[in-house]
Amino acid sequence: MTGAATLLRDVFGFDDFRPGQGEIVNAVSAGENVLAIMPTGGGKSLCFQLPALMRDGVTVVISPLIALMRDQVRALQEAGVAAGALTSGNTPEETDAVWDALERGELKLLYMAPERLAAGSAMGILRRIGVSLIAVDEAHCVSQWGHDFRPDYLRIGALRRALDVPLAAFTATADAETREEIVQKLFDGVPPRSFLRGFDRPNLHLAFAAKNGPRSQILNFTAARKGQSGIVYCGTRAKTETLAQALREAGHSACHYHGGMEAEDRRIVETRFQREDGLIVVATVAFGMGIDKPDIRWVAHADLPKSIEAYYQEIGRAGRDGAPSETLTLFGPDDIRLRRSQIDEGLAPPERRMADHARLNALLGLAEALECRRKTLLGYFGEAAEACGKCDLCDSPAEVFDGTTAVRKALSAILRTDEWFGAGHLIDILTGTDTDKIRARRHDQLPTYGVGTEYDRRQWQAVFRQMMGHDLVRPDPERHGALRMTDTARPILRGEASITLRRDTIKTATRRPAVKALVSEEDAPLLSALKAKRRALAEAAKVPAYVIFNDRTLIEMAEQRPATLDAMAQVSGIGAKKLERYGATFLEVITGAQEEVHPARRKLAGRDAGTLYDRLLEVQADLARGADGVDKPLSCSASLLAKVAQMRPNDEHALERLLGERRTERFGAAFLDVLRAAS
């Protein structure tokens, strides 16, 4: 058997292993079961490719992405290694060539997508070709609660048992909980030899910034790096498109990428990014695993990622060549509210939601860190580190202050208003602002009214954001985003603990023009809930939404928040009949009762398709009796609307295949207008 060092030099062209690679290669080539956690860009693929050449028989590599498999196979073939892939992207000639090589006993590495394991013939084929090792790339995909879960990864454990061969699992993203799940699902709970190798990527410069005109912040960041390849991650599909357009207008070569695009359009972007220098891709996390471009010089997040694991995997795509690379992550209170609500409104069991909140807390702790970010980041992964000298906080140490008094004032305002209000109204109380809502609720009589005039509104917003970042307060989805105090805050409120806040983010919280909105930030979540209820009633009655209540009435409900039917009767636009018919229903929404949602709509919660579904529902209600309101009633089922929102057909023929001729004739043009406006 040829030695590892010789193969490393002669086949792969390296004189030495990267830190940790040598031990893993030795263990895998010796036939041990292995779990290796290595940072993105740390050289995972070599740790199964090289042992495959050292062992007899075929090494089967289970990998989740066709593009990545094809890239690795091409690179191996270029290096003279007999490798092939069986994927849905193969031409018939490519598939025949792989089978011929297997039959002749020449192939050393066979790449397969996990979905192929579902075919009944797969097991027989793998038995026949003499598999001696299974390698699993991106092993965290076995975690049913991870954002990259692939159901067919659950078949790999059975495959290992059936073939009775060693298995080597690799991932860059696995906290302790995910590692336990990998061991259970892939190794039947018998711990393999584990390698947790250096998460540190010293060539990456880490930086976070509070949002303060996020589009300008991204444009300024990219302007200083013109001509360099980079990725901007965004939280929504729409934002990828608008930000890519802004970058092009600023003179950059930029394109967008998201899961709603046609497969061919996504392939074009992937190919361009691989081949072009200086291209910026503005993407959702759909542009994720399998990016094998070594010279990405920077990664920016226009919105807060989901967790530290997701953050580290995404920034890890920069600087895989080892050269200096930069990162920037923007975050704000809206990001925190969105991530909290996604967790609270998800379908996961309570213990999983608690774990997800803990993961988010860890990321927020990194965002609001007071000292070296690398030290904080590596500490999360269980590694001790000294100050790195290569992050924004090492470049310019944070200016901090004792924020205990400010936080206690804010917590007092929350408790004295029974935890029923968001940051907007609480800041009005603290700054002594005279508003109709303050007077109506007699909140100007509270002891906390006007006690926070040392800060202006923007500065108090920075304090509340840091309080959310430290998990002292959380938005309550059942109270339309009202802030509730957590147990973590109680020692501070009682004077038993103190807290340090960053002064620099408060000082830089400069004023900028407010976005025009129908209602205040405080009342927006309730207005959204009231509109959702109106849509449901309008659909059931097959009438336009305004027939139930017009927008002005709902806005007044959201602002006045009537607590009784008597108070509801005072809202303009509500007569006796409407009060009798709808009063109690809308009162339930205002007072916090949960709203019933169709199961098809519930499945779209927290996704762009959910908003699209709601808009399609509104259009359908307007056209239920035709454009003139005199035709026979016609509608689509909730599940059919959900399918349209998810599949986003882009022409009348594609839409007709979903809806049929009659519904397309009634709704087609209007539905396509909605779909195009959202694309």
C-alpha positions as CSV (number, residue, x, y, z in Angstrom):
1,M,0.0,0.0,0.0
2,T,1.4,3.4,-1.1
3,G,2.2,5.7,1.9
4,A,0.1,8.7,2.7
5,A,3.0,11.2,2.4
6,T,3.9,9.9,-1.1
7,L,0.3,10.1,-2.3
8,L,-0.1,13.5,-0.8
9,R,2.8,14.8,-2.8
10,D,2.4,12.8,-6.0
11,V,-1.4,12.9,-6.5
12,F,-2.5,16.0,-4.6
13,G,0.7,18.1,-4.9
14,F,1.1,19.0,-1.2
15,D,4.3,18.6,0.8
16,D,2.6,18.6,4.2
17,F,-0.8,18.0,5.7
18,R,-2.7,20.9,7.2
19,P,-3.1,20.8,11.0
20,G,-5.1,17.7,12.0
21,Q,-5.3,16.1,8.6
22,G,-2.6,13.5,9.1
23,E,-4.2,11.9,12.2
24,I,-7.6,11.7,10.5
25,V,-6.1,10.2,7.3
26,N,-4.3,7.6,9.3
27,A,-7.5,6.6,11.3
28,V,-9.7,6.4,8.1
29,S,-7.1,4.5,6.1
30,A,-6.7,2.0,9.0
31,G,-10.5,1.2,8.8
32,E,-11.6,2.9,12.0
33,N,-15.1,4.5,12.3
34,V,-14.4,8.2,12.3
35,L,-16.3,11.5,13.0
36,A,-14.2,14.6,12.0
37,I,-15.4,18.1,12.8
38,M,-13.2,20.5,10.8
39,P,-13.7,24.1,9.8
40,T,-14.9,25.1,6.3
41,G,-11.7,25.4,4.2
42,G,-9.8,23.0,6.6
43,G,-9.3,20.3,3.9
44,K,-12.1,17.8,4.8
45,S,-12.3,16.2,1.3
46,L,-8.6,15.1,1.4
47,C,-9.3,13.2,4.6
48,F,-11.4,10.6,2.7
49,Q,-10.0,11.0,-0.8
50,L,-6.5,10.0,0.2
51,P,-7.5,7.0,2.3
52,A,-9.6,5.8,-0.7
53,L,-6.4,5.5,-2.7
54,M,-4.6,3.7,0.2
55,R,-7.3,1.0,0.6
56,D,-8.5,-1.8,-1.6
57,G,-11.9,-1.7,-3.1
58,V,-14.3,1.3,-3.8
59,T,-14.9,4.2,-1.4
60,V,-18.5,5.4,-1.7
61,V,-18.9,9.1,-0.9
62,I,-22.4,10.3,0.2
63,S,-22.6,14.1,-0.6
64,P,-25.6,16.3,-0.7
65,L,-24.9,18.6,-3.7
66,I,-24.5,17.6,-7.3
67,A,-22.4,20.6,-8.2
68,L,-19.9,19.9,-5.4
69,M,-19.7,16.2,-6.4
70,R,-19.1,17.1,-10.1
71,D,-16.4,19.6,-9.1
72,Q,-14.6,17.1,-6.8
73,V,-14.8,14.3,-9.5
74,R,-13.4,16.6,-12.1
75,A,-10.5,17.6,-9.8
76,L,-9.7,14.0,-9.0
77,Q,-9.8,13.0,-12.6
78,E,-7.5,15.9,-13.4
79,A,-5.1,14.5,-10.8
80,G,-5.3,11.0,-12.4
81,V,-7.6,9.4,-9.8
82,A,-10.3,7.1,-11.1
83,A,-13.4,8.7,-9.7
84,G,-17.0,9.0,-10.9
85,A,-20.4,10.2,-9.7
86,L,-23.9,8.8,-10.1
87,T,-26.3,11.8,-10.1
88,S,-29.4,13.0,-11.8
89,G,-27.2,15.6,-13.5
90,N,-25.3,12.9,-15.5
91,T,-25.6,12.4,-19.2
92,P,-26.3,8.8,-20.3
93,E,-22.7,8.6,-21.5
94,E,-21.3,9.7,-18.2
95,T,-23.4,7.1,-16.3
96,D,-22.3,4.4,-18.7
97,A,-18.7,5.3,-18.2
98,V,-19.0,5.1,-14.4
99,W,-20.7,1.6,-14.7
100,D,-18.0,0.4,-17.1
101,A,-15.2,1.5,-14.7
102,L,-17.0,-0.2,-11.8
103,E,-17.4,-3.5,-13.7
104,R,-13.7,-3.4,-14.6
105,G,-12.8,-2.8,-11.0
106,E,-11.0,0.4,-11.8
107,L,-13.0,3.0,-9.9
108,K,-11.6,4.1,-6.5
109,L,-14.2,6.8,-5.5
110,L,-17.9,6.7,-6.3
111,Y,-19.9,9.8,-5.4
112,M,-23.6,9.4,-4.8
113,A,-26.4,11.7,-3.6
114,P,-28.2,10.5,-0.5
115,E,-31.5,10.3,-2.4
116,R,-30.1,7.5,-4.5
117,L,-30.1,5.2,-1.4
118,A,-33.9,5.2,-1.5
119,A,-33.8,3.1,-4.7
120,G,-34.3,-0.6,-4.0
121,S,-31.5,-1.5,-6.4
122,A,-28.9,0.6,-4.7
123,M,-28.0,-1.9,-1.9
124,G,-27.5,-4.8,-4.4
125,I,-25.3,-2.7,-6.6
126,L,-23.1,-1.5,-3.7
127,R,-22.7,-5.1,-2.4
128,R,-21.6,-6.2,-5.9
129,I,-18.9,-3.5,-6.6
130,G,-16.8,-4.3,-3.5
131,V,-17.3,-1.2,-1.3
132,S,-14.6,-1.0,1.4
133,L,-15.4,2.4,3.0
134,I,-18.3,4.8,3.3
135,A,-17.4,8.5,3.5
136,V,-20.2,11.0,4.5
137,D,-19.7,14.6,3.6
138,E,-21.8,17.3,5.4
139,A,-22.8,14.8,8.0
140,H,-24.8,17.4,10.0
141,C,-27.5,16.9,7.3
142,V,-28.6,13.8,9.3
143,S,-29.8,16.2,12.1
144,Q,-33.6,16.4,11.7
145,W,-33.6,19.9,13.4
146,G,-30.8,21.4,11.4
147,H,-31.4,23.9,8.6
148,D,-29.7,21.5,6.1
149,F,-31.6,18.3,7.0
150,R,-31.8,15.7,4.2
151,P,-34.2,12.8,5.1
152,D,-32.3,10.3,3.0
153,Y,-29.2,10.8,5.3
154,L,-31.1,8.6,7.8
155,R,-30.6,5.6,5.5
156,I,-26.8,5.8,5.8
157,G,-26.7,3.9,9.1
158,A,-28.6,1.0,7.7
159,L,-26.2,1.0,4.7
160,R,-23.2,0.8,6.9
161,R,-24.7,-2.1,8.8
162,A,-25.6,-4.0,5.6
163,L,-22.2,-3.6,4.0
164,D,-20.4,-4.1,7.3
165,V,-17.7,-1.6,6.3
166,P,-16.1,1.4,8.3
167,L,-17.7,4.8,8.0
168,A,-16.0,8.2,8.1
169,A,-18.3,11.2,8.7
170,F,-17.2,14.8,8.1
171,T,-18.8,18.2,8.8
172,A,-17.8,21.7,9.6
173,T,-21.0,22.4,11.5
174,A,-21.8,20.4,14.6
175,D,-22.3,21.5,18.1
176,A,-22.4,19.0,20.9
177,E,-26.1,18.2,20.4
178,T,-25.6,17.6,16.6
179,R,-22.6,15.5,17.2
180,E,-24.6,13.2,19.5
181,E,-27.3,13.0,16.8
182,I,-24.7,12.0,14.2
183,V,-23.3,9.3,16.4
184,Q,-26.8,7.9,17.1
185,K,-28.0,8.0,13.5
186,L,-24.9,7.0,11.6
187,F,-23.0,4.8,14.2
188,D,-25.9,3.3,16.1
189,G,-24.9,5.2,19.2
190,V,-21.4,3.5,19.4
191,P,-19.0,6.4,19.6
192,P,-16.5,6.5,16.7
193,R,-13.1,7.9,16.9
194,S,-13.7,11.6,17.0
195,F,-11.6,14.5,15.9
196,L,-12.5,18.0,16.8
197,R,-9.9,20.0,14.9
198,G,-9.1,23.6,15.3
199,F,-12.1,25.8,14.5
200,D,-9.9,28.8,14.1
201,R,-9.6,30.3,10.7
202,P,-6.9,32.9,11.5
203,N,-7.0,34.4,8.0
204,L,-10.6,35.6,8.5
205,H,-11.1,39.1,9.9
206,L,-14.3,39.1,11.9
207,A,-16.5,42.2,12.2
208,F,-20.1,43.0,13.3
209,A,-22.0,46.3,13.1
210,A,-25.4,47.4,14.3
211,K,-27.7,48.3,11.4
212,N,-27.7,52.0,10.7
213,G,-28.7,52.3,7.0
214,P,-27.9,48.7,6.1
215,R,-27.9,49.2,2.3
216,S,-25.4,52.1,2.6
217,Q,-23.3,50.0,5.0
218,I,-23.1,47.1,2.5
219,L,-22.4,49.5,-0.4
220,N,-19.6,51.2,1.6
221,F,-18.1,47.8,2.5
222,T,-18.1,46.6,-1.1
223,A,-16.8,49.9,-2.5
224,A,-13.6,49.5,-0.4
225,R,-13.2,46.0,-2.0
226,K,-14.1,46.6,-5.6
227,G,-13.0,43.9,-8.0
228,Q,-12.8,41.2,-5.3
229,S,-15.1,38.1,-5.3
230,G,-17.6,38.1,-2.4
231,I,-20.9,36.9,-1.1
232,V,-23.6,39.0,0.5
233,Y,-26.2,36.8,2.5
234,C,-29.7,38.3,2.9
235,G,-32.7,37.1,4.9
236,T,-35.2,37.3,2.0
237,R,-35.4,36.6,-1.7
238,A,-36.6,40.1,-2.5
239,K,-33.7,41.7,-0.7
240,T,-31.2,39.7,-2.8
241,E,-32.6,41.1,-5.9
242,T,-32.8,44.8,-4.8
243,L,-29.4,44.7,-3.3
244,A,-27.8,43.1,-6.3
245,Q,-29.4,45.8,-8.4
246,A,-28.0,48.5,-6.1
247,L,-24.5,47.0,-6.4
248,R,-24.7,46.9,-10.2
249,E,-25.8,50.6,-10.2
250,A,-22.7,51.3,-8.0
251,G,-20.5,49.8,-10.7
252,H,-20.0,46.3,-9.3
253,S,-20.4,43.0,-11.2
254,A,-23.2,41.5,-9.2
255,C,-26.0,39.0,-9.5
256,H,-28.7,37.5,-7.1
257,Y,-29.4,33.9,-6.2
258,H,-32.2,32.3,-4.2
259,G,-34.3,29.2,-4.1
260,G,-37.2,30.7,-6.0
261,M,-35.2,30.9,-9.2
262,E,-35.4,28.4,-12.0
263,A,-32.8,25.7,-11.7
264,E,-31.1,26.7,-15.0
265,D,-30.8,30.3,-13.8
266,R,-29.2,29.1,-10.5
267,R,-26.7,27.0,-12.4
268,I,-25.8,30.0,-14.5
269,V,-25.0,32.0,-11.4
270,E,-23.0,29.1,-9.9
271,T,-21.0,28.7,-13.1
272,R,-20.3,32.5,-13.3
273,F,-19.2,32.6,-9.7
274,Q,-16.8,29.7,-10.3
275,R,-15.3,31.2,-13.4
276,E,-15.4,35.0,-13.1
277,D,-13.1,37.1,-11.0
278,G,-14.6,39.9,-9.0
279,L,-18.2,38.7,-9.2
280,I,-20.5,39.5,-6.1
281,V,-23.4,37.1,-5.5
282,V,-26.2,38.4,-3.3
283,A,-27.9,35.3,-2.0
284,T,-30.1,33.6,0.6
285,V,-28.6,30.6,2.3
286,A,-29.8,28.6,-0.7
287,F,-26.3,29.6,-2.0
288,G,-24.6,27.4,0.5
289,M,-23.0,24.0,0.8
290,G,-20.8,23.0,-2.0
291,I,-19.2,26.3,-2.9
292,D,-15.7,25.3,-3.8
293,K,-14.2,28.6,-4.9
294,P,-10.9,29.2,-3.0
295,D,-10.4,32.9,-3.6
296,I,-13.6,34.4,-2.2
297,R,-12.1,37.5,-0.5
298,W,-15.1,38.5,1.7
299,V,-18.5,37.4,3.0
300,A,-21.0,40.0,4.3
301,H,-24.4,39.3,6.1
302,A,-27.0,42.0,5.4
303,D,-29.2,40.3,8.0
304,L,-28.4,38.3,11.2
305,P,-27.7,34.6,10.5
306,K,-29.7,31.8,12.2
307,S,-27.0,30.6,14.7
308,I,-23.3,30.6,15.3
309,E,-23.0,27.3,13.4
310,A,-24.7,28.8,10.4
311,Y,-22.7,32.0,10.7
312,Y,-19.4,30.2,10.9
313,Q,-20.2,27.9,8.0
314,E,-21.2,30.9,5.8
315,I,-18.2,33.1,6.6
316,G,-16.0,30.0,6.2
317,R,-16.6,30.2,2.4
318,A,-14.2,33.1,2.3
319,G,-10.5,32.6,2.1
320,R,-10.3,28.9,1.6
321,D,-6.9,29.5,-0.1
322,G,-5.6,30.7,3.3
323,A,-5.1,34.3,2.2
324,P,-6.4,37.2,4.3
325,S,-10.2,37.6,3.9
326,E,-12.8,39.7,5.6
327,T,-16.3,39.4,7.0
328,L,-19.0,41.8,8.1
329,T,-22.3,40.9,9.8
330,L,-25.1,43.5,10.3
331,F,-27.7,43.1,12.9
332,G,-30.6,45.0,14.5
333,P,-33.7,44.6,16.6
334,D,-35.8,43.5,13.7
335,D,-33.4,40.6,13.1
336,I,-33.7,39.6,16.7
337,R,-37.5,39.8,16.7
338,L,-37.7,37.8,13.5
339,R,-35.4,35.0,14.7
340,R,-37.2,34.8,18.1
341,S,-40.6,34.6,16.4
342,Q,-39.4,31.9,13.9
343,I,-38.4,29.8,16.9
344,D,-41.5,30.5,19.0
345,E,-43.9,30.0,16.1
346,G,-42.2,26.9,14.7
347,L,-43.5,23.4,15.2
348,A,-40.6,22.1,17.2
349,P,-41.2,20.6,20.7
350,P,-40.5,22.9,23.7
351,E,-37.0,21.4,24.4
352,R,-35.9,22.1,20.8
353,R,-37.2,25.6,21.0
354,M,-35.2,26.2,24.2
355,A,-32.1,24.8,22.5
356,D,-32.7,27.1,19.5
357,H,-33.1,30.1,21.7
358,A,-29.8,29.2,23.4
359,R,-28.1,29.0,20.0
360,L,-29.5,32.4,19.1
361,N,-28.3,33.8,22.4
362,A,-24.8,32.6,21.6
363,L,-24.9,34.4,18.3
364,L,-26.2,37.6,19.9
365,G,-23.5,37.3,22.5
366,L,-21.0,37.3,19.7
367,A,-22.7,40.3,18.0
368,E,-22.7,42.3,21.2
369,A,-19.3,41.1,22.4
370,L,-17.2,43.5,24.5
371,E,-13.8,41.9,23.8
372,C,-12.1,39.9,21.0
373,R,-14.7,38.2,18.8
374,R,-12.5,35.3,17.9
375,K,-12.0,34.5,21.6
376,T,-15.8,34.5,22.0
377,L,-16.4,32.5,18.9
378,L,-13.9,29.8,19.6
379,G,-15.0,29.6,23.2
380,Y,-18.5,28.6,21.9
381,F,-16.8,25.6,20.2
382,G,-14.9,24.7,23.3
383,E,-11.5,26.1,22.3
384,A,-9.5,28.5,24.5
385,A,-8.0,31.4,22.6
386,E,-6.1,34.6,23.3
387,A,-7.1,38.0,21.8
388,C,-6.5,37.6,18.1
389,G,-5.5,41.1,17.0
390,K,-7.5,40.5,13.8
391,C,-11.1,41.4,14.5
392,D,-13.0,44.7,14.7
393,L,-12.9,44.7,18.5
394,C,-9.1,44.1,18.6
395,D,-8.7,46.9,16.0
396,S,-10.9,49.3,18.0
397,P,-11.8,48.1,21.5
398,A,-15.4,48.7,22.4
399,E,-16.2,51.6,24.6
400,V,-18.3,50.3,27.4
401,F,-20.2,51.6,30.5
402,D,-22.1,50.3,33.4
403,G,-25.6,50.0,31.9
404,T,-27.3,48.7,35.0
405,T,-29.3,51.9,35.7
406,A,-30.5,52.2,32.2
407,V,-31.5,48.5,32.0
408,R,-33.3,48.7,35.4
409,K,-35.3,51.7,34.2
410,A,-36.3,49.9,31.0
411,L,-37.3,46.7,32.9
412,S,-39.3,48.8,35.4
413,A,-41.2,50.4,32.5
414,I,-41.9,46.9,31.1
415,L,-43.3,45.6,34.4
416,R,-45.3,48.7,35.2
417,T,-47.2,48.3,31.9
418,D,-47.8,44.6,32.6
419,E,-45.5,43.4,29.7
420,W,-48.1,44.4,27.1
421,F,-46.0,46.8,25.0
422,G,-43.1,46.9,22.6
423,A,-40.0,49.1,22.6
424,G,-41.6,52.0,20.8
425,H,-44.2,52.8,23.5
426,L,-41.8,52.0,26.4
427,I,-39.3,54.5,25.0
428,D,-42.1,57.1,24.9
429,I,-42.7,56.4,28.6
430,L,-39.0,56.6,29.5
431,T,-38.4,59.8,27.5
432,G,-41.6,61.5,28.8
433,T,-43.1,61.8,25.3
434,D,-46.6,63.1,25.2
435,T,-48.7,60.9,22.9
436,D,-52.4,60.0,22.6
437,K,-51.6,56.4,23.6
438,I,-49.7,57.6,26.7
439,R,-52.6,59.8,27.8
440,A,-55.3,57.2,27.0
441,R,-53.6,54.7,29.2
442,R,-52.6,57.2,31.9
443,H,-49.0,56.1,31.5
444,D,-47.9,59.7,32.1
445,Q,-48.8,58.9,35.8
446,L,-46.3,56.1,36.1
447,P,-43.2,56.6,38.2
448,T,-41.0,55.6,35.2
449,Y,-42.5,58.4,33.0
450,G,-39.7,60.7,31.9
451,V,-37.0,59.0,34.0
452,G,-34.8,58.3,30.9
453,T,-34.3,61.7,29.4
454,E,-30.5,61.2,29.5
455,Y,-30.9,59.3,26.2
456,D,-32.8,60.2,23.0
457,R,-35.0,57.8,21.2
458,R,-32.4,56.3,18.9
459,Q,-30.1,55.7,21.9
460,W,-32.8,54.0,23.9
461,Q,-33.4,51.8,20.9
462,A,-29.8,50.7,21.1
463,V,-30.2,49.9,24.8
464,F,-33.3,47.8,24.1
465,R,-31.5,46.0,21.2
466,Q,-28.6,45.2,23.6
467,M,-31.1,44.0,26.2
468,M,-32.6,41.6,23.6
469,G,-29.0,40.6,22.6
470,H,-28.3,39.7,26.3
471,D,-31.6,37.8,26.4
472,L,-33.0,40.0,29.2
473,V,-36.2,40.6,27.3
474,R,-38.0,38.7,24.5
475,P,-40.8,39.6,22.1
476,D,-43.9,37.7,23.0
477,P,-45.6,36.4,19.8
478,E,-48.9,35.9,21.7
479,R,-48.9,39.6,22.6
480,H,-48.0,40.8,19.1
481,G,-44.3,41.5,19.8
482,A,-44.7,43.0,23.3
483,L,-41.5,42.7,25.3
484,R,-41.5,40.3,28.3
485,M,-38.8,40.0,30.9
486,T,-36.8,36.7,31.1
487,D,-35.4,35.1,34.3
488,T,-32.0,36.3,33.3
489,A,-33.1,39.9,34.0
490,R,-34.4,39.5,37.5
491,P,-31.1,39.7,39.4
492,I,-30.4,43.0,37.6
493,L,-33.9,44.4,38.4
494,R,-33.4,43.4,42.1
495,G,-30.0,45.0,42.3
496,E,-28.2,41.7,42.7
497,A,-26.3,41.9,39.5
498,S,-24.9,44.6,37.1
499,I,-24.5,44.7,33.4
500,T,-22.0,46.3,31.0
501,L,-23.3,47.7,27.7
502,R,-21.4,49.1,24.7
503,R,-21.5,52.9,24.6
504,D,-20.1,53.1,21.1
505,T,-23.2,51.6,19.5
506,I,-25.4,54.0,21.5
507,K,-23.3,57.0,20.5
508,T,-23.5,56.1,16.9
509,A,-27.2,55.6,17.0
510,T,-27.7,58.8,14.9
511,R,-31.1,59.9,13.6
512,R,-32.2,59.2,10.1
513,P,-35.5,59.7,8.3
514,A,-38.1,57.3,9.5
515,V,-39.8,55.0,7.0
516,K,-43.4,56.0,6.3
517,A,-45.7,53.3,7.8
518,L,-49.4,52.8,8.2
519,V,-49.0,52.6,12.0
520,S,-46.2,52.9,14.5
521,E,-43.6,50.1,14.9
522,E,-45.3,49.4,18.2
523,D,-48.7,48.7,16.5
524,A,-47.6,47.0,13.3
525,P,-47.7,43.4,14.5
526,L,-51.3,43.8,15.7
527,L,-52.4,45.4,12.5
528,S,-50.9,42.5,10.6
529,A,-52.8,40.0,12.8
530,L,-56.1,42.0,12.3
531,K,-55.6,41.9,8.5
532,A,-55.0,38.2,8.6
533,K,-58.3,37.7,10.4
534,R,-60.0,39.9,7.9
535,R,-58.6,37.9,5.0
536,A,-59.8,34.6,6.6
537,L,-63.4,36.0,7.0
538,A,-63.4,37.5,3.5
539,E,-62.4,34.2,2.0
540,A,-65.1,32.3,3.9
541,A,-67.7,34.8,2.9
542,K,-66.3,35.1,-0.7
543,V,-66.3,38.8,-0.5
544,P,-63.6,41.5,-0.9
545,A,-61.7,42.2,2.3
546,Y,-63.0,45.8,2.6
547,V,-66.5,44.5,2.9
548,I,-65.6,43.2,6.4
549,F,-63.7,46.3,7.5
550,N,-61.7,48.9,5.6
551,D,-58.0,49.6,6.4
552,R,-58.8,52.7,8.4
553,T,-61.0,50.8,10.8
554,L,-58.3,48.2,11.4
555,I,-55.6,50.8,11.9
556,E,-57.8,52.5,14.5
557,M,-58.3,49.1,16.2
558,A,-54.6,48.5,16.3
559,E,-53.9,51.9,17.8
560,Q,-56.8,52.0,20.3
561,R,-56.7,48.3,21.2
562,P,-60.3,48.2,22.6
563,A,-60.6,45.6,25.4
564,T,-64.4,45.3,25.4
565,L,-67.2,45.3,22.9
566,D,-68.4,48.7,24.3
567,A,-64.9,50.1,23.5
568,M,-64.9,48.4,20.1
569,A,-68.2,50.1,19.2
570,Q,-66.4,53.5,19.5
571,V,-64.0,52.6,16.6
572,S,-65.0,54.4,13.4
573,G,-66.5,52.1,10.7
574,I,-68.1,49.6,13.2
575,G,-71.9,49.9,13.2
576,A,-74.3,47.7,15.3
577,K,-74.5,45.0,12.7
578,K,-70.8,44.7,12.2
579,L,-70.2,44.8,15.9
580,E,-72.7,41.9,16.4
581,R,-71.2,39.9,13.5
582,Y,-67.5,40.5,13.9
583,G,-66.8,42.3,17.2
584,A,-66.0,39.3,19.3
585,T,-63.8,37.7,16.6
586,F,-61.6,40.8,16.3
587,L,-61.6,41.4,20.0
588,E,-60.0,37.9,20.4
589,V,-57.2,39.0,18.1
590,I,-56.6,42.2,20.1
591,T,-56.6,40.6,23.5
592,G,-54.1,37.9,22.6
593,A,-56.2,34.8,21.8
594,Q,-54.5,32.6,19.1
595,E,-55.8,32.9,15.6
596,E,-56.9,29.8,13.7
597,V,-54.8,29.3,10.6
598,H,-55.5,26.9,7.8
599,P,-52.9,24.0,7.9
600,A,-51.8,24.8,4.4
601,R,-51.0,28.4,5.4
602,R,-49.4,27.3,8.7
603,K,-46.8,25.3,6.8
604,L,-45.7,28.5,5.0
605,A,-45.2,30.4,8.3
606,G,-42.0,32.5,8.4
607,R,-41.4,32.0,4.6
608,D,-41.8,34.3,1.6
609,A,-44.4,31.9,0.2
610,G,-46.6,32.7,3.2
611,T,-46.8,36.4,2.3
612,L,-47.3,35.4,-1.3
613,Y,-50.2,33.1,-0.2
614,D,-51.9,35.9,1.6
615,R,-51.7,38.2,-1.4
616,L,-53.1,35.5,-3.7
617,L,-55.9,35.0,-1.2
618,E,-56.7,38.8,-1.3
619,V,-56.7,38.7,-5.1
620,Q,-59.0,35.6,-5.1
621,A,-61.5,37.3,-2.8
622,D,-61.7,40.3,-5.1
623,L,-62.3,38.1,-8.1
624,A,-64.5,35.5,-6.4
625,R,-67.5,36.6,-8.5
626,G,-65.4,37.8,-11.5
627,A,-64.1,41.2,-12.3
628,D,-67.6,42.7,-12.4
629,G,-68.9,40.9,-9.3
630,V,-71.7,39.2,-11.1
631,D,-70.3,35.8,-12.1
632,K,-70.8,32.4,-10.4
633,P,-68.6,32.2,-7.2
634,L,-65.3,30.4,-7.8
635,S,-62.3,29.9,-5.6
636,C,-59.1,27.8,-5.1
637,S,-58.6,25.6,-2.1
638,A,-56.1,26.6,0.5
639,S,-53.7,23.8,-0.5
640,L,-53.9,24.8,-4.1
641,L,-53.1,28.4,-3.3
642,A,-50.2,27.2,-1.2
643,K,-48.9,25.2,-4.1
644,V,-49.0,28.3,-6.4
645,A,-47.2,30.3,-3.7
646,Q,-44.4,27.7,-3.4
647,M,-44.0,26.8,-7.0
648,R,-44.3,30.3,-8.4
649,P,-45.3,29.4,-12.0
650,N,-44.1,32.2,-14.3
651,D,-46.5,31.9,-17.3
652,E,-50.1,31.1,-18.0
653,H,-49.4,27.6,-19.2
654,A,-47.5,26.6,-16.1
655,L,-50.3,28.2,-13.9
656,E,-53.0,26.3,-15.9
657,R,-51.3,23.0,-15.2
658,L,-51.8,23.7,-11.5
659,L,-55.2,25.4,-11.5
660,G,-57.0,24.0,-14.5
661,E,-58.5,26.0,-17.3
662,R,-61.6,27.5,-15.5
663,R,-59.7,28.9,-12.5
664,T,-56.9,30.2,-14.7
665,E,-59.4,32.1,-16.8
666,R,-60.8,33.7,-13.7
667,F,-57.6,34.3,-11.6
668,G,-54.7,33.7,-14.0
669,A,-53.7,37.3,-15.0
670,A,-54.1,38.6,-11.4
671,F,-52.2,35.7,-9.9
672,L,-49.3,36.2,-12.4
673,D,-49.2,39.9,-11.5
674,V,-48.8,39.0,-7.9
675,L,-46.1,36.4,-8.6
676,R,-44.2,38.7,-10.9
677,A,-44.3,41.6,-8.4
678,A,-42.8,39.2,-5.8
679,S,-40.0,37.8,-8.0
